[in-house]
Amino acid sequence: METYYDPRDLKKFGNISEFEPKLGEKFFDYYGEVFKEGALTAREKSLIALAVSHAIQCPYCIDAYTEDSMQKGANENMMMEAVHVAAAIRGGASLVHGVQMMNKVKKISM
């Protein structure tokens, strides 16, 4: 079955620099620095990446950071909790924009 997202393309991510090596190098240098241990552990950063992957709905990122989180010691409960955090923030972001709608209704109704 052919799909729009081919899981094999994830392995080609490193080739993204092919058409613009200078910018690609800068991106991968930055990316590497971001995921180094710092105030957050590598596992915490991986779980954040997993949650963000769900919020932005990137299947490549979901695959990559599910695997990465597991390799860094995250268990199923931790990963699902991260996904629920993403869902709560995404849902809340939609709902808070309801205030804009409410303000507009009140303004029109005056």
ABEGO torsion letter per residue (X at the ends): XBBABBAAAAAAAAAAAAABAAAAAAAAAAAAAAABBBABBAAAAAAAAAAAAAAAGBAAAAAAAAAAAAAAGBBAAAAAAAAAAAAAAAAAAAAAAAAAAAAAAAAAAX
